[in-house]
Amino acid sequence: MRFFMDTTLRLLLIEDNEEDALLLFYYLKKNNFILDSRRIETEAQLHNAMSSSWDMVICDYKMPGFSGLQALQIVQQKRPDLPFIIISGQTDEATIVEVMKAGAHDCLLKDNLIRLAPAVKRELEEAKKKREKKAVERVLRVKEKNLKHRLLRANRALLAVSACNDALFRAVDENELTQQICQIITHKAKYHMAWVAYANQDEQKTISIQAASGDKSNYLKNLQLSWADVPQGQGPTGIAIRTGQYVFINDALNSKRYDPWLEKTKQAGFRSSISLPLIDNGIALGALNIYSDAICAFTEEEIQLLLQIADNLAFGLVNLRTLKEKRLLQKQLQQAQKMQAIGQLTGGIAHDFNNILSSVLGFTELALTHPSVQREDKVQSYLSEVKSAGNRASDLVAKLLLFSHGGHAIPVKLNIKTAWQEFEGMIASLLPKHVTLLVEISDPNLTIFIDPVQFQQVLMNLCINARDALTGKGNITAKISMEKVDAIECASCYLQLAGNFICLAISDDGEGIDPEVVRKIFDPFFTTKKTGKGTGLGLSMVHGIVHEHGGHIQVKSRSQGGTVFKLYFPVQNG
């Protein structure tokens, strides 16, 4: 029987007898084996030969100073899968049993080498099957490991979806919600970092960082991003917002999208990322950005789950904003109704009281001019006090009427610096020596459109309040400048304002106002001053005058840290 081989047999032969070796080679070549062989005789040579690649080892059972069983042990230690056939000159059955028990693949007799070729072919095929089986097992193990890893990651993402939905259900505040979502993604889904980007509707289309979790390397610090089609807008976040499509990067260190932020990315240890747009009615509010420290970290299953989180977050943000706007409108309506009711009541009382007061003052004036009274100094003194009190009451009625009807404003284009200089002369006499009045005007040409008399009333009320807040030596500071506002809430009407304004800030370094009190200070007749020291109408009038001229108010105060009233007036063109 002849066997045909189409590959070379890399054979290591351990044989001390050259003639026996040649005979063995002859039988193999006779059966069409192409040999790439080496013959060795000693243990040292075997150790050296083990560094090469072999298909089979054929070994003599007994050699001077070295045996086949010793050689078998060495091969099993270094290459346990390598086929090993022993050739023996002994014919006793005990030798064959010993050899096979030791782990040899076969044992042949030197005087019956006709079995050599079939045995070699059989063992080669068996070794090939074992290699293929092991290769398949390795592939299966890798696939099983990958599948388990994918299932683990998908399960984490699924847990994150559930936790995010729970956070959305309980959410009452936009800032808290976005922070919770980022923390869930890093803590439950085990991603490296997550942050929420907001798409600003400014001229440069900038991106702001709303919330973040896992930014241990300060990656987001001073990060300049845009969602415009400019170089700073070509990153994943900008593209996701601009196109409304998610963008994932398998290897951030080798992606052109990360070129502008490559060094920061290396320091942060990110390798892959995904940016998911937050869409409402086809418009991107921003993006949810997630980072991993592994390459190709986002499987299709994960992406679908993360898209759910982004979609649900966008829905939650819109819902919270709608609820906030609704609450704000309700608050504004309640405030307007309260002010209207108080105004109507105040106006009615003031009119009736004014009529009575006119009679009191009129008859007091007549009594003071009566000859009999002029001869009585004490009576005249009493009547003078009555007249003085009546005049004060008349001033109060005038304020009540101004509050209830809003006064008759005649707005003009007013230079703020000029108006302030006129006001300084009026307020100086009302300030004690231990109070210093400071002023900072960034531009002497700033103007607002307002009634000059009412503007003086606003300044007077704010400065008098600042004076009364100072218990000892202190400063009242007025700052007038242009100010860009991103998004703040008016302290008295609760409307949101943003844009460019002319800002008039009056501050003191007094004891400050309690937060609970700040919410009430614009209510008519609310005052923290002692009885007889204040009417509680000053800030109500400030509210009315400022808003009548299109302005808004901000109040910042802290205990022992002073108070700042900031009035924002619209910029006039032309």
C-alpha positions as CSV (number, residue, x, y, z in Angstrom):
1,M,0.0,0.0,0.0
2,R,1.3,3.4,-0.9
3,F,0.3,6.8,0.6
4,F,0.5,10.0,-1.4
5,M,1.4,13.2,0.5
6,D,1.2,16.7,-0.9
7,T,3.0,18.4,2.0
8,T,6.4,18.1,3.5
9,L,6.8,16.0,6.7
10,R,8.9,17.8,9.2
11,L,10.4,14.9,11.1
12,L,12.7,14.8,14.1
13,L,14.4,11.4,14.3
14,I,16.1,10.3,17.5
15,E,18.3,7.4,16.4
16,D,22.0,6.5,17.2
17,N,22.3,4.0,14.4
18,E,22.8,5.7,11.0
19,E,21.9,2.5,9.0
20,D,18.6,2.1,10.9
21,A,17.9,5.8,10.2
22,L,18.5,5.4,6.5
23,L,16.2,2.4,6.4
24,L,13.4,4.4,8.1
25,F,13.9,7.3,5.7
26,Y,13.7,4.8,2.8
27,Y,10.3,3.4,3.9
28,L,8.9,6.8,4.3
29,K,10.1,8.1,0.9
30,K,9.0,4.9,-0.7
31,N,5.5,5.9,0.4
32,N,5.8,9.3,-1.1
33,F,6.6,11.3,2.0
34,I,8.6,14.4,1.3
35,L,11.0,14.7,4.3
36,D,12.4,17.7,6.0
37,S,14.2,15.8,8.8
38,R,16.9,16.0,11.4
39,R,18.6,13.1,13.2
40,I,19.8,13.5,16.7
41,E,21.2,11.2,19.4
42,T,21.5,12.9,22.8
43,E,19.3,14.6,25.4
44,A,21.0,18.0,24.8
45,Q,20.4,17.8,21.1
46,L,16.7,17.1,21.8
47,H,16.3,20.1,24.1
48,N,17.9,22.2,21.4
49,A,15.7,20.8,18.6
50,M,12.5,21.5,20.6
51,S,12.9,25.2,19.6
52,S,12.1,24.3,16.0
53,S,8.7,23.3,14.5
54,W,8.1,19.6,13.9
55,D,5.2,17.5,12.6
56,M,6.3,14.3,14.3
57,V,9.0,12.7,16.5
58,I,10.2,9.1,15.8
59,C,12.5,7.7,18.5
60,D,14.6,4.6,19.0
61,Y,13.5,2.8,22.2
62,K,17.0,2.2,23.5
63,M,20.3,4.2,22.9
64,P,23.6,4.5,24.7
65,G,23.0,7.0,27.6
66,F,19.6,8.0,26.4
67,S,16.3,6.2,26.1
68,G,13.1,6.6,24.2
69,L,11.0,7.0,27.4
70,Q,13.3,9.8,28.5
71,A,12.9,11.5,25.1
72,L,9.1,11.0,25.3
73,Q,9.0,12.7,28.7
74,I,10.9,15.7,27.4
75,V,8.6,16.1,24.4
76,Q,5.5,15.8,26.5
77,Q,6.7,18.6,28.7
78,K,7.5,20.9,25.9
79,R,5.1,19.9,23.1
80,P,2.4,17.6,24.5
81,D,0.4,17.6,21.2
82,L,3.3,16.5,19.0
83,P,2.9,12.9,17.7
84,F,5.6,10.5,19.1
85,I,6.3,7.1,17.7
86,I,8.8,4.7,19.3
87,I,10.8,2.2,17.1
88,S,12.0,-0.8,19.1
89,G,14.2,-3.8,18.3
90,Q,12.6,-5.8,21.2
91,T,9.6,-7.9,20.4
92,D,8.3,-8.6,24.0
93,E,4.8,-7.4,24.8
94,A,5.8,-5.9,28.1
95,T,7.9,-3.3,26.3
96,I,5.1,-2.3,24.0
97,V,2.7,-1.9,27.0
98,E,5.2,0.2,28.9
99,V,5.7,2.5,25.9
100,M,2.0,3.0,25.3
101,K,1.3,3.6,28.9
102,A,4.0,6.3,29.0
103,G,2.1,8.2,26.3
104,A,3.6,7.2,23.0
105,H,1.2,7.4,20.1
106,D,2.5,4.1,18.7
107,C,5.2,1.5,19.1
108,L,6.6,-0.3,16.0
109,L,9.2,-3.0,15.6
110,K,12.3,-2.3,13.6
111,D,11.9,-5.6,11.7
112,N,8.4,-4.7,10.6
113,L,8.7,-1.1,9.2
114,I,6.0,-1.9,6.6
115,R,3.6,-0.5,9.3
116,L,5.6,2.8,9.6
117,A,3.9,4.8,6.7
118,P,0.3,4.0,7.7
119,A,1.1,4.8,11.4
120,V,2.7,8.1,10.4
121,K,-0.2,9.0,8.2
122,R,-2.7,8.1,10.9
123,E,-1.0,10.1,13.6
124,L,-0.6,13.1,11.3
125,E,-4.3,13.0,10.5
126,E,-5.1,12.5,14.2
127,A,-2.9,15.5,15.1
128,K,-4.5,17.6,12.5
129,K,-8.0,16.7,13.8
130,K,-6.9,17.6,17.3
131,R,-5.5,20.9,16.1
132,E,-8.7,21.7,14.2
133,K,-10.8,20.8,17.2
134,K,-8.7,23.0,19.5
135,A,-8.9,25.8,17.0
136,V,-12.7,25.5,16.9
137,E,-12.8,25.3,20.7
138,R,-10.7,28.5,20.9
139,V,-13.0,30.2,18.5
140,L,-16.0,29.1,20.4
141,R,-14.5,30.2,23.7
142,V,-13.7,33.6,22.2
143,K,-17.3,33.8,20.8
144,E,-18.7,32.7,24.1
145,K,-16.6,35.2,26.0
146,N,-17.6,38.0,23.5
147,L,-21.2,37.0,23.7
148,K,-21.1,37.0,27.5
149,H,-19.3,40.4,27.4
150,R,-21.9,41.8,25.0
151,L,-24.8,40.4,27.1
152,L,-23.2,41.9,30.2
153,R,-22.8,45.3,28.6
154,A,-26.3,45.1,27.1
155,N,-27.7,44.2,30.5
156,R,-25.9,47.1,32.1
157,A,-27.3,49.4,29.5
158,L,-30.7,47.9,30.0
159,L,-30.4,48.6,33.8
160,A,-29.4,52.1,33.0
161,V,-32.5,52.6,30.8
162,S,-34.7,51.4,33.7
163,A,-32.9,53.6,36.2
164,C,-33.1,56.6,33.8
165,N,-36.8,56.1,33.3
166,D,-37.3,56.0,37.0
167,A,-35.3,59.3,37.3
168,L,-37.4,60.8,34.6
169,F,-40.6,59.8,36.3
170,R,-39.5,61.4,39.6
171,A,-37.8,64.5,38.1
172,V,-38.9,68.0,39.2
173,D,-35.8,69.9,38.3
174,E,-33.9,70.0,34.9
175,N,-30.5,70.4,36.5
176,E,-31.0,67.5,38.9
177,L,-32.3,65.3,36.1
178,T,-29.4,65.7,33.7
179,Q,-26.9,65.1,36.5
180,Q,-28.7,62.0,37.6
181,I,-28.8,60.6,34.0
182,C,-25.0,61.2,33.7
183,Q,-24.4,59.4,37.1
184,I,-26.6,56.5,36.1
185,I,-24.6,56.0,32.9
186,T,-21.2,56.0,34.6
187,H,-22.3,54.1,37.8
188,K,-24.8,51.5,36.5
189,A,-23.8,51.1,32.9
190,K,-20.1,51.4,33.9
191,Y,-19.0,53.8,31.1
192,H,-16.0,56.0,31.6
193,M,-17.7,59.4,31.4
194,A,-21.0,60.9,30.4
195,W,-22.1,64.5,29.9
196,V,-25.0,66.5,28.6
197,A,-24.4,69.3,26.1
198,Y,-26.9,72.1,25.4
199,A,-27.1,73.7,22.0
200,N,-27.1,77.5,22.7
201,Q,-29.1,79.6,20.2
202,D,-26.6,82.4,20.1
203,E,-24.9,83.8,17.0
204,Q,-21.8,81.5,17.3
205,K,-24.0,78.4,18.1
206,T,-21.9,77.5,21.1
207,I,-22.3,74.4,23.2
208,S,-22.5,74.5,27.0
209,I,-22.0,71.8,29.5
210,Q,-25.2,71.1,31.4
211,A,-24.1,68.1,33.5
212,A,-21.3,65.6,33.7
213,S,-20.1,62.5,35.6
214,G,-16.8,60.7,35.5
215,D,-14.7,63.6,34.3
216,K,-11.7,62.7,36.6
217,S,-9.1,64.3,34.3
218,N,-11.0,67.6,33.8
219,Y,-11.5,66.8,30.1
220,L,-14.4,69.2,29.9
221,K,-12.6,72.1,31.6
222,N,-12.2,75.0,29.1
223,L,-13.6,72.8,26.3
224,Q,-14.6,75.0,23.4
225,L,-17.3,73.4,21.2
226,S,-19.8,74.6,18.6
227,W,-22.6,73.0,16.7
228,A,-22.0,75.4,13.7
229,D,-20.4,74.1,10.6
230,V,-16.9,75.4,11.6
231,P,-13.7,73.6,12.7
232,Q,-14.8,73.6,16.4
233,G,-18.1,72.0,15.3
234,Q,-16.7,69.0,13.5
235,G,-16.4,66.9,16.6
236,P,-19.0,64.2,17.4
237,T,-21.0,66.5,19.7
238,G,-21.3,69.3,17.2
239,I,-22.2,66.9,14.3
240,A,-24.8,65.1,16.4
241,I,-26.6,68.3,17.3
242,R,-26.2,69.8,13.8
243,T,-27.4,66.7,11.9
244,G,-29.7,65.1,14.4
245,Q,-27.9,61.7,13.9
246,Y,-25.9,59.8,16.5
247,V,-22.2,59.7,16.0
248,F,-20.0,56.9,17.4
249,I,-16.2,56.8,17.3
250,N,-14.6,53.3,17.6
251,D,-11.0,54.6,18.2
252,A,-10.8,58.2,19.3
253,L,-7.0,58.3,19.1
254,N,-7.1,57.5,15.4
255,S,-10.1,59.5,14.4
256,K,-9.9,62.9,12.7
257,R,-13.0,63.9,14.6
258,Y,-10.9,64.1,17.7
259,D,-7.8,65.8,16.2
260,P,-8.5,69.2,18.0
261,W,-8.8,67.4,21.3
262,L,-6.3,64.6,20.9
263,E,-4.1,65.5,23.8
264,K,-7.0,65.9,26.2
265,T,-8.4,62.6,24.9
266,K,-5.1,60.8,25.6
267,Q,-4.9,62.2,29.1
268,A,-8.5,61.3,29.9
269,G,-7.9,57.7,28.7
270,F,-10.9,57.6,26.3
271,R,-10.8,55.2,23.3
272,S,-14.3,55.3,22.0
273,S,-17.4,57.5,22.3
274,I,-20.9,58.1,21.2
275,S,-22.9,61.3,20.9
276,L,-26.6,61.0,20.9
277,P,-28.7,64.0,19.9
278,L,-31.6,65.2,22.2
279,I,-34.4,65.8,19.7
280,D,-37.7,67.6,20.2
281,N,-39.9,67.9,17.1
282,G,-37.0,67.6,14.8
283,I,-34.9,70.2,16.6
284,A,-31.8,69.2,18.6
285,L,-31.8,70.6,22.1
286,G,-28.3,69.2,22.7
287,A,-26.6,65.9,23.0
288,L,-25.9,63.1,25.4
289,N,-22.2,62.1,25.2
290,I,-20.8,58.8,26.5
291,Y,-17.2,57.7,26.6
292,S,-15.5,54.3,27.1
293,D,-11.9,53.4,27.8
294,A,-12.1,50.5,25.3
295,I,-11.9,50.4,21.5
296,C,-15.2,49.6,19.7
297,A,-17.1,49.7,23.0
298,F,-20.5,50.3,21.6
299,T,-22.4,47.3,20.2
300,E,-25.6,47.6,18.1
301,E,-27.6,46.4,21.1
302,E,-26.1,49.0,23.4
303,I,-26.6,51.8,20.9
304,Q,-30.3,51.0,20.6
305,L,-30.6,51.1,24.4
306,L,-28.6,54.3,24.7
307,L,-30.8,55.9,22.0
308,Q,-33.8,55.1,24.2
309,I,-32.1,57.0,27.1
310,A,-31.4,60.0,24.9
311,D,-35.0,60.0,23.5
312,N,-36.5,59.7,26.9
313,L,-34.2,62.4,28.3
314,A,-35.2,64.8,25.5
315,F,-38.9,64.1,26.3
316,G,-38.2,64.7,30.0
317,L,-36.4,68.0,29.4
318,V,-39.2,69.3,27.2
319,N,-41.8,68.2,29.8
320,L,-40.0,69.8,32.7
321,R,-39.6,73.1,30.7
322,T,-43.3,73.1,29.8
323,L,-44.2,72.5,33.5
324,K,-41.8,75.2,34.6
325,E,-43.2,77.6,32.1
326,K,-46.8,76.8,33.2
327,R,-45.9,77.3,36.8
328,L,-44.2,80.6,35.9
329,L,-47.3,81.8,34.0
330,Q,-49.5,80.9,37.0
331,K,-47.1,82.7,39.3
332,Q,-47.1,85.8,37.1
333,L,-50.9,85.7,36.8
334,Q,-51.3,85.4,40.6
335,Q,-48.8,88.3,41.1
336,A,-50.6,90.4,38.5
337,Q,-54.0,89.7,40.1
338,K,-52.7,90.4,43.6
339,M,-51.1,93.7,42.4
340,Q,-54.3,94.6,40.6
341,A,-56.5,93.9,43.6
342,I,-54.2,95.8,46.0
343,G,-54.0,98.6,43.5
344,Q,-57.7,98.9,43.2
345,L,-58.2,98.8,47.0
346,T,-55.3,101.2,47.6
347,G,-56.7,103.6,44.9
348,G,-60.2,103.6,46.4
349,I,-58.9,104.2,50.0
350,A,-56.4,106.8,48.9
351,H,-59.1,108.8,47.0
352,D,-61.5,108.8,50.0
353,F,-58.6,109.5,52.4
354,N,-57.4,112.3,50.2
355,N,-60.8,114.0,50.3
356,I,-60.8,113.7,54.1
357,L,-57.2,114.9,54.4
358,S,-57.9,117.9,52.2
359,S,-60.6,119.0,54.7
360,V,-58.2,118.5,57.6
361,L,-55.4,120.4,56.0
362,G,-57.8,123.1,54.8
363,F,-59.3,123.8,58.1
364,T,-55.9,123.5,59.9
365,E,-54.6,126.2,57.5
366,L,-57.7,128.4,58.3
367,A,-57.2,127.8,62.1
368,L,-53.6,128.8,61.9
369,T,-54.5,132.1,60.2
370,H,-57.3,132.9,62.7
371,P,-56.4,136.0,64.9
372,S,-57.3,134.2,68.1
373,V,-55.0,131.3,67.3
374,Q,-52.1,133.6,66.4
375,R,-52.3,135.0,69.9
376,E,-52.0,131.5,71.4
377,D,-48.4,130.1,70.8
378,K,-49.2,126.7,72.2
379,V,-52.3,126.2,70.1
380,Q,-50.4,127.4,67.1
381,S,-47.7,124.9,67.8
382,Y,-50.2,122.1,68.1
383,L,-51.8,123.1,64.8
384,S,-48.4,123.2,63.1
385,E,-47.8,119.6,64.2
386,V,-51.2,118.7,62.7
387,K,-50.4,120.4,59.5
388,S,-46.9,118.7,59.3
389,A,-48.5,115.3,59.9
390,G,-51.2,116.1,57.4
391,N,-48.5,117.0,54.8
392,R,-46.8,113.7,55.4
393,A,-50.0,111.9,55.1
394,S,-50.6,113.8,51.8
395,D,-47.2,112.6,50.5
396,L,-48.2,109.0,51.5
397,V,-51.5,109.3,49.6
398,A,-49.6,110.6,46.6
399,K,-47.4,107.5,46.7
400,L,-50.5,105.3,47.1
401,L,-52.1,106.9,44.1
402,L,-48.9,106.6,42.1
403,F,-48.7,102.9,43.0
404,S,-52.4,102.2,42.2
405,H,-52.4,104.0,38.8
406,G,-48.8,103.8,37.8
407,G,-48.4,107.5,37.5
408,H,-48.2,109.4,34.2
409,A,-44.8,108.6,32.8
410,I,-43.2,110.7,30.1
411,P,-40.2,108.6,28.9
412,V,-37.3,110.4,27.2
413,K,-33.8,109.4,26.1
414,L,-31.9,109.9,29.3
415,N,-28.1,110.0,29.7
416,I,-27.5,107.8,32.8
417,K,-24.3,109.6,33.8
418,T,-26.0,113.0,33.7
419,A,-29.0,111.7,35.6
420,W,-26.8,110.2,38.2
421,Q,-24.8,113.4,38.7
422,E,-28.1,115.3,39.3
423,F,-29.2,112.6,41.7
424,E,-26.0,112.7,43.7
425,G,-26.7,116.2,44.8
426,M,-30.1,115.1,46.1
427,I,-29.0,112.0,48.0
428,A,-25.8,113.4,49.5
429,S,-27.8,115.3,52.2
430,L,-29.7,112.1,53.2
431,L,-26.6,110.0,53.8
432,P,-24.8,110.1,57.2
433,K,-21.0,110.8,57.2
434,H,-20.1,107.2,57.9
435,V,-21.7,106.0,54.6
436,T,-19.7,106.5,51.4
437,L,-21.4,106.7,48.0
438,L,-19.3,105.2,45.1
439,V,-20.1,105.1,41.4
440,E,-18.6,103.2,38.4
441,I,-19.9,104.1,34.9
442,S,-18.3,102.0,32.2
443,D,-19.4,104.3,29.3
444,P,-20.4,107.9,29.9
445,N,-22.6,107.8,26.8
446,L,-25.0,105.1,28.0
447,T,-28.6,106.1,27.6
448,I,-32.0,104.5,28.5
449,F,-35.6,105.5,27.6
450,I,-37.3,106.4,30.9
451,D,-39.2,109.2,32.7
452,P,-36.5,111.3,34.4
453,V,-38.6,111.9,37.6
454,Q,-39.5,108.3,37.9
455,F,-35.8,107.3,37.4
456,Q,-34.9,109.6,40.3
457,Q,-37.6,107.9,42.4
458,V,-36.1,104.5,41.6
459,L,-32.6,105.6,42.5
460,M,-33.8,107.3,45.7
461,N,-35.7,104.2,46.9
462,L,-32.8,101.9,46.3
463,C,-30.2,104.2,47.9
464,I,-32.3,104.9,50.9
465,N,-32.9,101.1,51.4
466,A,-29.1,100.6,51.0
467,R,-28.5,103.4,53.6
468,D,-30.9,101.8,56.1
469,A,-29.2,98.4,55.6
470,L,-25.9,99.8,56.9
471,T,-25.7,99.7,60.7
472,G,-22.3,101.3,60.9
473,K,-19.6,102.5,58.5
474,G,-20.1,101.2,55.0
475,N,-20.4,101.8,51.3
476,I,-23.2,102.2,48.8
477,T,-21.9,101.4,45.3
478,A,-23.6,102.1,42.0
479,K,-22.3,100.4,38.8
480,I,-23.6,101.2,35.4
481,S,-22.6,99.1,32.4
482,M,-23.6,97.0,29.4
483,E,-24.2,93.4,30.4
484,K,-24.9,90.3,28.4
485,V,-27.4,88.0,30.1
486,D,-27.7,84.3,29.1
487,A,-30.8,83.2,31.0
488,I,-32.0,84.6,34.3
489,E,-35.3,85.1,36.0
490,C,-36.7,88.5,37.0
491,A,-37.0,88.7,40.8
492,S,-40.3,90.5,40.8
493,C,-42.2,89.4,37.6
494,Y,-40.5,86.0,37.2
495,L,-40.1,86.3,33.5
496,Q,-36.9,84.8,31.9
497,L,-34.6,87.4,30.2
498,A,-31.6,87.0,28.0
499,G,-29.6,89.3,25.7
500,N,-27.8,92.6,26.0
501,F,-29.0,95.1,28.6
502,I,-27.9,98.3,30.3
503,C,-27.5,97.3,33.9
504,L,-27.8,99.6,36.9
505,A,-26.5,97.9,40.1
506,I,-27.0,99.4,43.5
507,S,-25.2,97.4,46.2
508,D,-24.4,97.8,49.9
509,D,-22.2,95.9,52.3
510,G,-24.8,95.6,55.0
511,E,-26.2,92.6,56.8
512,G,-28.0,91.2,53.8
513,I,-31.6,89.9,53.3
514,D,-32.9,86.5,54.3
515,P,-33.9,84.4,51.3
516,E,-37.5,84.1,52.6
517,V,-37.7,87.9,52.9
518,V,-36.3,88.4,49.3
519,R,-39.4,86.6,47.9
520,K,-41.7,89.2,49.6
521,I,-39.8,92.5,49.2
522,F,-41.7,93.6,46.1
523,D,-45.1,93.0,47.7
524,P,-47.0,96.3,48.5
525,F,-46.8,97.4,52.1
526,F,-44.2,94.7,53.0
527,T,-41.4,96.1,55.1
528,T,-38.8,94.9,57.5
529,K,-38.4,98.4,59.0
530,K,-39.7,99.5,62.3
531,T,-43.2,101.1,62.5
532,G,-43.1,104.6,61.1
533,K,-39.8,104.1,59.4
534,G,-41.1,102.8,56.1
535,T,-44.4,102.4,54.1
536,G,-43.5,99.2,52.3
537,L,-44.2,100.9,48.9
538,G,-40.7,101.8,47.9
539,L,-39.7,98.5,46.1
540,S,-43.3,98.1,44.8
541,M,-42.8,101.4,43.1
542,V,-39.4,100.4,41.8
543,H,-41.0,97.2,40.4
544,G,-43.8,99.2,38.7
545,I,-41.5,101.9,37.2
546,V,-38.8,99.5,35.9
547,H,-41.3,97.2,34.3
548,E,-43.3,100.1,32.8
549,H,-40.1,101.0,30.9
550,G,-39.5,97.4,29.7
551,G,-36.9,96.5,32.4
552,H,-36.4,93.7,34.9
553,I,-34.9,93.3,38.4
554,Q,-32.4,90.9,39.9
555,V,-31.7,90.7,43.7
556,K,-28.6,89.0,45.1
557,S,-28.1,88.9,48.9
558,R,-26.4,86.8,51.5
559,S,-26.2,87.0,55.2
560,Q,-23.5,89.5,56.3
561,G,-22.5,89.8,52.7
562,G,-24.6,92.7,51.6
563,T,-27.2,93.1,48.9
564,V,-27.2,94.0,45.2
565,F,-30.2,95.2,43.3
566,K,-29.6,95.0,39.5
567,L,-31.9,96.8,37.1
568,Y,-31.8,95.6,33.5
569,F,-33.1,98.1,30.9
570,P,-33.4,97.4,27.2
571,V,-30.7,98.8,24.9
572,Q,-32.1,101.6,22.7
573,N,-31.1,101.6,19.1
574,G,-30.3,105.0,17.5
